[in-house]
Amino acid sequence: MQAAGPQGVDYRVRIDAPRQLEDLLEENLDLMRWRGNSRVDLEQLQRLIKEAPEQVRKLIATEGYYSPKVSAGLDTSGAQPEARVIVDPGEPVTVGDVDLVLQGFAPFEEGGAPFDAAALRNRWSMPVGARFRMGDWEDAKRGLLRDVAQTRFPRARLVETSATVDPDSRRALLRVVIDSGPEMRFGETRIRGLKRYPPTVITNLNKINPGDEYSEAALQALQSRVQDTGYFSSVEVSVDMRAVLAAEIKDIKEDDDLDANPATPAVPDTSVTTPANGAGPTTLPVVIRVTENKQKNVEAGLGFSTDTGARAQLGYDDLNVFGKRFKSDLIYEQRRQTARGEFFWPTTSKGYNDSVSAGVEREDLRGEITTLASIAARRAWGSPLLERSLTLEVLAEKREVQGLDPTYTRSIPLTYSITRRKLDSLIQPTNGYVVNAQVGGAVLPILTDEKFLRGYLRGIGYKPLGEKGTLVLRGELGAVVSKEKLGVPSTFLFRAGGDQSVRGYGYQELGVQENGATVGGKVLATASAEYQYWFKPPWGAAVFYDVGNAADSFGAINPKSGYGVGARWRSPVGPINVDLAYGHAVRKARLHFSLGFTF
């Protein structure tokens, strides 16, 4: 490392230290920071070298090294002076004992559940034997306080913390005393900011009952549910702490008065409703502050997908049409065109989300053209972790294959769907799984040309491999049971191929051959294995192997495989994937681009 000032000493600095300490010293030593300064003469340089060992000791102590051997000197024998710092950090200090003292935390009412102190101690992030670093010590204290404050005791505080280091034995004795403060319970709900909509738009989403234990997670979940309605541009869910703060200020003032005049008795303030210490939990009102969205909104957009080609989209959203939300879309894609309108009812008190829709969709894929008109009624319920829905549809479909007469199909299918998510992140998953199962069909001879039953199962799993790797496994299995395939709507049959299916093949390219066209089959089976390596997060690379196909029976499935490499970027809105895949059956390479993951 070299720097030169126009009038100062032109010197180099050489630091001999373990790699893990080198960056720390380079960024913080005065010897490094003063290089190139024209005011540094030889005398000042020698002073910086003299001070360097003590600076090194203080800096590397933050990394757990308390018995280092440090030397510093100046070599002027060459054409350019060289300051050299030699560091032997020795063995790091480790945690020898942790004294974690909990004050309070007793149940305030008979029969109340005691605080789980053992679980809190197990979550302490700096256990005995761990290397003692100042950064980890501060993170451990903050994490402990956060764990306590998230449930029941939001006013918890650290009343004493100390770390006693014995350099001779290289052990650190840690002591942390945390006081719970008063136990908190939720009280009544207060809503601020509603103008256009009735309070039930929010209260029907509220799963917090008066008397429930305080939980930060419950507040965040309620805020997310209200925000997801689309009625509001901003949502803030919190508790009203004013009563607690007023009581604490009152206690401080009373203590000051008693200290100033011990003979003056304290006069109780009956305006404060928080109970005395130990008498019971404090009740905190839940406050929901909202800002309503504009009632009407028009959106337009352009896009491109390697599955369906270029896209132009126009959407209209009205939040209050006969007291319901109305959303409509016109979408033009090269292979698919859609017009749809849908009415949404506000969430009911039992958590149901009801909607009705009508639309027309035209799809031109692999020599088959389908035009589908539909009317649907849907009820959905659950949470992002466990979603369920029941959908009743009335369908009328026209199907055209070149060289064959058009066919017309009517059907009234009913479908039940359930999705289970268990992921470390819903946007950027690296561990966990998602499973979706569907079962349904049209079994009554009412406006139905062909009775059928349909089952479909899809899953995707994530498993970390080492510090930088992730294994992604994906699979699909589906089947339709009917006397004849003709009469079953094409949307309920199966095809494979594309970004979220078997890569290396075009969108819906794999299926049953009919007069030169590829059409849907009665069964489906696909599988995929992918290894992702995050060499410099958020950037990564992937290798993958996909296989599968659709047919009219499982015995007739002729699996097609695709394999290749890809690039990954964890964007703020989800993973962006660019894959180059080789389709073994077609002997061609294909580029795939996708954002996030389906379901």
Buried (B, 14 or more C-beta within 10 A) or exposed (E): EEBEBEEBBBBBBEBEBEEEBEEBBBEBBEBBEBBBEEEBEEEBBBEBBEBBBEBBBEBBBBBBBBBBEBEBEBEEEEEEBBBBBBBEBBEBBBBBEBEBEBBBBEEBEEEBEEBEEEEBEEEBBBEEEBBBBEEBBEEBBEBBBEBBBBBBBBBBBBEEBEBEBEEEEBBBBBBBBBBBBBBBBBBEBEBEBBEEBEEEBBEBBBEBEEEEBBBBEBBEBBBBBBBBBEBBEEBBBBBBBEBBEBBBEBEEEBEEBEEEEEEEEEEEEEEBEBBEEEEBBBBBBBBBBBEBBEEEEEEEEEEEBBBBBEBEBBBBBBBBEEEBBBBBBBBBBEBBBBBBBBBBBBBBEEBBBBBBBBBEBBBBBBBBBBBBEBBBBBBBBBEEEEBBBBBBBBBBBBBBBEEEEEBEBBBBBBBEBBBBBEBEEEEBBBEBBBBBBBBBBBEEEEEBBBBBBBBBBBBBBBEEEEEEBBEBBBBBBBBBEBEEBEBBBBBBBBBBBBBBBBBBBBBBBBBBEBEEBBBBBBBBBBBBBBBBBBEEEEEBEBBBBBBBBBBBEEEEBEBBBBBBEBEBBBEEEBBBBBBBBBBBBBEEEBEBBBEBBEB
